[in-house]
Structures are given as C-alpha cells and as structure tokens.
C-alpha cells in the first residue's frame, strides 16, 4: 500500500522525467543516487527541487543529509524515513 509521502516522492521522481520502469525500480528499493543509482547528478538536483517544493522541506535540509549512496537519497525508503523524521520534529515543536 502506497502512503501519501511515498506518492509524493514518486511524483517528484516523475517530475524530473523518470519513466515508469525507473519509477517501479525506485519504488522497489533500488538505489537512487550513487554508484549504479537511477539518478544522474542533474536529475538529483531537479529531484531535490521538486521534492522540496512538494513537501515544503527546504532543499538545504535535504542536502545537509546528503551522502552519495548512503545518505538520505540512497533509496525511496531512506527519503521516507527522513521526511517522517522531519514531520515528527515539526509536530513536537
């Protein structure tokens, strides 16, 4: 079952031009960025901008947690974990 956040992440990937096959691979847990990742560096920048716009999370907040292949952009799941953590922080403050 797809969550609203997962739909937001996948829609942001569509915004940068990923086709259905790469979207399915991303949803299946394939690495997004880093060695063998689905996104090249230009697509990553576009994705960060699209995701920032859709979620309201500042792009710099994403980039502070960037570590190619191991950070917030490793997989859709790591992005979801990051966004959920941000949501919990916002609710606590």
N, C-alpha and C positions, 0 to 999 in steps of 0.2 A: 504494500500500500504506500503510495507516494504522499509525503507530507507537503504542506504549503511551502515550507522552506526548501525542500528538495525541488519542488516545481519551480521556485524562484531561481535556484541555482541552474537548473537545466534550461530554463527560459533565457537566462543570461548567457549560457553557452550558445544557444541558438542565435542570440543577438549578434554574436561575433562570427556567425556563419558556419558553425558546426552542423554537418548534415546528420540525418537520422542514424547512420551507422556509428559515427563517433559519439553521438549523444547516448546511444544504447551502451556503448563500451564504457563511457564515463559513468553512467548510472549503474553499470555492473561492477564498478570498483577499480577500473583501470587508472593508472597514473595519469594525472592531468598535465603536470609540468615537471620537467627534469629529464633525465635520461630515458628516452623512449616514450615520453609523455605525449598526450594527444594535442597539446597546445604548443605552438612555437612562441617565441618571445613577444612578437607583435600581437598575436591573439591573446596572450596572457594580459597584456596591458589593456586591451579592449575589454576583456572579460572582467578585470578588476573595476574598470569604469562602469560597465553595465551592472555588475553586482552591487557596486556602491550606490548607484542610482536607484536600483530596485529595493535595496534593503535599508538605505539611509545610513549605513555604516561608512564612515569616512575612508576613502581609498588608502590614506596613510596608515590607518589602523590595520588594514589588511597587510600592507607592505611591511609594517613593523614585525609581523609574524611570518614573513616570507623567508623560507629556506628552500631552495630548489630541490624538489623531490622528497623532502622530509617535513616541510612545514605545512602551513595552512592550505596550500594549494596542491598538496600531494594527491588527494582524491576528493570526490564529492563528499564522502563521509567526513573527512577532516575539515572541510569547509562548513558542513552542517554542525559539527561539534563546536567550531569557532563561533558560528552565528548563534547557536543555542547558548553558549557561554556569555556572549555579549547581551543576549536577551535577559538572562538571569541576573547579570550585573546591573542592567538598566532597571529591572524590577526591584532590586534590593536597594537602589539609591533613591 
